[in-house]
Amino acid sequence: MFDEQNGLCAICGYKFGQKPSDCYVDHCHATKIVRGLLCQNCNSAIGYAKDDPEVLVKASQYVANFKFSLAR
């Protein structure tokens, strides 16, 4: 899986190996199926959102909207 992802976080592209233990195995908490390898920040974000895609989409829209409003 590490090689398939070219040593990068599946979400943000962080290059693993910059810090000790910076590669996390992500899994679905409901099915226990492994989804991929993530950095600590991305793994934590998904965990805090409780694996809820709607929460993550809303968070993305919120950040994008705020970014856009600053550019005006």
C-alpha positions, -999 to +999 in steps of 0.1 A: +000+000+000+029+023+008+044+018-026+010+021-043+006+055-027+042+064-037+049+070+000+024+098+002-007+105+023-038+095+003-055+129+010-029+157+012+002+142-004+024+145+027+056+125+021+060+099+048+093+095+065+098+131+075+091+123+112+091+090+131+058+071+130+041+096+106+022+070+086-012+059+098-033+030+085-068+044+079-098+021+082-136+024+082-147+021+118-180+004+108-166-023+085-129-023+097-119-023+060-085-006+054-089+024+031-054+037+028-024+054+045-028+089+059-007+114+077-016+122+113-035+154+104-057+138+078-062+107+100-073+129+129-096+151+107-115+120+095-116+107+131-129+139+145-156+140+118-165+104+129-161+091+093-191+112+082-187+123+046-214+149+050-195+166+078-163+165+058-180+180+028-195+208+049-161+215+065-146+217+030-173+241+019-169+262+050-132+266+046-135+273+008-162+299+015-141+317+041-111+316+018-132+331-011-146+359+011-111+369+021-100+372-016-127+399-023 
